[in-house]
Amino acid sequence: MDRTQASGYTTNAAGKRVYADKVPGQAQGTSLVAADRTATQEEIVGAIEASGQTPDPVNLAQLQAAIKVLGNAPVWSAAFAKLIGGYPNRFLVQDASSAGVFWLSTVANNLTTPGESGASWGNLFAGLATETYAAQYNPGRYLNTTVITSSQTYTVPAGVYKIRVRLQAAGGAAGGSADNTGGNGSSCASSGGAGAYVEAIFPVTPGQQIPISIGVGGVGVTGKAGGTGGATTFGPFGSFAALSCPGGLGGYAGIQTSSSAASSIPGCPGNGMPSGPNIVYAVAAAGGLPGVAVLGTAAAPPGSNSPMGAGGSGITGYNGSTSQPGGNAGGWGGGGGAHANQQAAQNAGGAGANGVGIIDEFSA
């Protein structure tokens, strides 16, 4: 089909041939020739028939239905191929007799029959695995995630041949504040550090037993430095050495500071990087934050955040305040929040959060 070439046509601003109205005494107008009308009719009816419908003079929705059908991969038809002069290159059709089989034309003006010897069609899914086959043999297929929150022996489940291990070590506790009940002083401790984090990938076999140790969060001690968080480890097993994450260090204790002076308690340092085989990502154990007491007012910092958990909240002490412990860390691996007081009894820093082991299991 093409634009009209009937006598009296005109061109629009884009240079395309279009119909023109007849204006008596001024313009001839475009003749309504049979070729134009026949072309329009055959284009529309051809699409209707190609979609599998029988032309119906009463049904005015057949073209719309044809567009919906032909917009999907149509069933291959020799009659339709002949009607359009052959299927175009890279045109997709369904097999005429086998459901779920699709063919992709490899040449233009394709009049050959899909599946026949020498036909210019490619089987779209040839060589690809079926859903059943893929479910059994597809490498890297995710199966399950196991979350381990206490030390135990991990047994590799049936069908699992590869695992991604994510370990979070425990956080350290914050330091405790000094006693200030005998004067107008204040005290502030530093917060606990966060535990290290690591990810590693290992080949395994079903039934294999692997020890995993989950670090316990550091414990706050009244008036003293906080306890260090425990390491989280996986292995050793087979030919692999243990994968290990160090825990966060404990924060330092506060000291008595008069209301006319200032003191600063440094944050504890970090505690090093994870170690072991097959590591793909690692984060060092973070240090704690410093605490400050100035002119009778003390402000203790929150604990350090880990990749898998927030640190505990800090405590700010004002004149006449009561003594409260620092906030315990939330999530996994965060450091404890430090404690501060003014004219109050010594107290403990917040506890660090426990560690965790997360194992993602794959079919191969």
N, C-alpha and C positions, 0 to 999 in steps of 0.2 A: 504494500500500500504506500502511496505517496500523496503529497499535497496536490490540490486540484491544478489541472492544466487547461481547464475549460475556457472557452473564449470569454473575455471580459474580466479575467481575474486581475487582482492587484497585488502589490507587495506591501508588507507592513514595515515598521521601523527596523526590524531585525532582518529584513530582506527575504522573508518567507512568503510564498504564494498563499494568498487568502481570498475568500469570496468578497465581492463588492456588491453593495445594494444598487438597484436600478433607480436612477433619478431621471424622470421624464424630461427630455430636452437637454439633459446635461451629461448623464453617464449611462452607458449601456447596461451595466451590471453584469454579473457572471452567469453564464448559461448553466442550467441544471441538467447536465448531460448524464446519460445512463451509466457511463463508466465510473463517475464519481459515486453515484448512489450504490452501484454494484460493489465497488471496492469496500465501502463502509460496511455494507451488509455482510460480505463474505469474511471480512476480518472478525466481526463480532460472532457470526454464526460458527466460524471455524474454531474460535476459542471455546464456544459452548460445546461443540461436538468433541473437541479434544479433551474436555474435562469429563467426558463420559455421559453427558446429558443429550437428550433428544430435543431439538428446537421446538419450543411451544409458543405459539403466537399470543397466548393469554398470560404466560408467566413473564413478568418484567424483571425478575431477579436472577435470571440465568447467567448473565454476564458477571454479576457480583459473585455468584457461586463458583463460576469457572475460574475467576481470579484467585479465590481462596484455595481451590484444588490445585491449580497449576503453580501456585506459589510454593507448594511443597514439592518433594520429588515425585513426579508422576510415574505411573506404571508405563513401561516401555510399550510403544505401539508402532507397528510397521506402517499402519495407515497414517498416523500423525507424522511419522518421519518423512513419508512421501509427500504429505501435504505441505510441510515446511521446507522441503528440499534437503532433509537430513538434519539430525541433531547437531547443535553447535559444539565446539570443543569445550571440554570441562563441564558439560551438562550432566546432571545427576538424575538417574532414573531408578525405579524399583524393578526388580525382575518380574516378568509377566506371570511366572508360575510358582516361584519360591518366595514365601514371606520372609522378610528380614534380610534379603540379599539385594545389594545396591550396586549399580554399575556407573562408572564415570567415563564419559566419552573422551577419547584421546586424540581425535581429529575433528576438523570442521566438516560440515555437510555429511554427517555420519549416517549412512543408510544400512549399516551392517546390524546383525542380530546379536545382542549380548549373549555370551556363553558359547557361541559357535566358534569353531576353529578359525583362526585368522581374523576374528572380529576386532574392531577398533574400540574395545571397551576394556576397562580395568575393574576388577572386583575390588570394591572400596575397602572391604575388611579382610582381604586375603592376607594370611600370615599373622593376623592379630589374634590374641588369646580370647577365648570365650570367657564369660563372666565366671563360670565354674572353674575353669583352668586358672584364671587369674587369682581367684580366691585361695587356691592352693599353692601357687608357685610364684606369684608376683614378688620380686625382691623389694624389701623396704615397706611392705604392707603393714600399716599400724594395726596392732591388736588390742593393746590395753595399757593402762598406767597403774602401777602399784606405788602407793605412798606408805613409807615406813617411818614411824615416829618413835620406835624403841629398838634397842639392840637385839638382833636375832640372826637366824640363818635364812637367807633368801634362796628359795628353790625355783629354778627356771621352769616355767610352765610348759606344758606340751605345745608343740608347734612354734615355739619361740627360738629363733636362731641369732638374733641380734638385739642388743639393748643399748639404750642411751641412759647413762647414770647421771643424775644431778644430785650433788651433795651440798648441804648447807651446814657449816659448823655452828656451834652454840656461841652466844654472845657473852661477854664478860659483865660482871656486876659493877655497879658504880661504887665509888668510895662513900664512906659514912662521914657525917659531920662530927666535929669535936664538941665537948661539953662547954656550954656557956651560961650555966645557971648561976655561977658565982659572980658575974659582973655584967657590964653593958656591952659585951663583945658579940661578935658574930663568927660564923664558920661556914665554909663552903667547900665541897668536894668536887672532884672531876668525874665525868661519866664513864661508863664502860664501853669498850670497843666491840664492834660487830665481828661475827665469825666470817671466815673465808668461804668462797663458793666456787664450785667447779662442775664442768660437764665433760663427760668422756663417753666414747662409743666402743663397745666390745662385741666380738663374736662369742656366742655361747651355744650350749647344747641342752635340749630338754632334760630335766632331772638334775642338772648340775646344781650343787649346793655351794653358796657363797656367803661368807660371814659379812655382816654389816653392823657397824657400831655407830650409834647415834649420840652425839655430844650432848651433855646436860649443861644447862645455863649456869653461869657463875652465880654464887650466892653472896648477897650483901652482908657485911659484918658491921655491927654497931661501932662507930668511931674508928673504923679501920679501913684499909684498902679492900676493894671488892675482889671476889674470887674470879679466876680465869675460866672462860667457857671451855667445855670439852671439845676435842676434835671429833669429827665425823669421818669414818673410813669405810671403804668397800674393798673386800678381798683381804689377802691374796687368794687367787684361784687359778687353776691350770698353770699356764706359763706366765701369767701376769702378776706383777708385784701389786701391793695394795695401793689404792687411790686414797689420798688423805687430804683433809682440810683442817688447818689449825683453827682453834677457837679464838675469840676475842679476849684481850687482856682486861683485867679489872682496873677500875678507876682508882685514883689516889685519895687517901683520906684528907679531910679538911683539918685546918689548924685554928686555934683560938686567935682571934684578931680583935683588937680593941676598937671602940667606936671612933677613935681619932686616927686610925691607921687603915691600911689596905693590904690585901694579900691575894695572890693568884696561885691556884693549884694547877699545874700543867696537866694536859690530857695525856693519857697513857699512849704509848706508840702502837703502831700496827704490829701484827704478829706473823707476817710473812705470807707467802703464796702457797697454794695447794701444790701437791707433788704426786707423781705417779704416771702410769702409762696412758697413752691414747687420749690425752687431754685435747679438747677442741675449744674450750673457753674457760677462763679462770679469773677470779677477783680476789685480791689479797684481803686478809683480815684487817679491818679498818681500826684506826686508833680512836680513843675517846676525846671528848671536848673539855677544855679547861673551865674551872670554876673561879669566880671572883667575889671577894668580899671587900666593900669600900665604905668607910665611915659608918659602920654599923648596919649596913644593908648588904645581904648576901644573895647572890643569884646563881643557882646551880644549873648546869646545862642538861639537855636531854641526851639520852644514849645515842650512839651512832646507829644509822640504819644499815641493814644488810640487804643484799639483792632480793631477799624473800621475806623481809619483815621490818617493821619500824622500831626504832629505839624507844625506851621508856621516857616518860615526861620528867622534866626537872622540877625542882621545888625552889620557890623564892621566899626568903624569910624577911619579915619586917619587925619593927620594934614590938616586943611583947608577944611574938608569935609562938604558937605551940610547935612542938617538934613532930614532924611527919616523915616517914621514909620516902626515898625517891621512888619514881614510878617504875614498875616492872615493864620489861620490853614486851611488845606484842609480836604476833606473827612468828617467824622462825629466824633465829640467828641474830636478832638485834641486841644492842648493848643496853644495860640498865641506866635509868635516869639518876642523876646525882642528887644529894640531899644538902640543904642549907638551913641554918637556923640563926636566930638572934635571941639572946637571953633565954635559951631553951636547952633541954638535955640533948646529948648526942644521940644520933640515930643511924640506921643503916641505909646504904644506897639501894636502889632498885636492882632486882635480879635480872640477869641476862636471859634471853629466850633460848629454849632448847633448839637443837639442830633437827635436820630432817633428811631423809633420803627418798628421792623420787626416781622410779625406774620405768621408762617408756619401753614397751615390748613390741618387737617387730617379727615378721615371719621369716625374714632372711636378711 
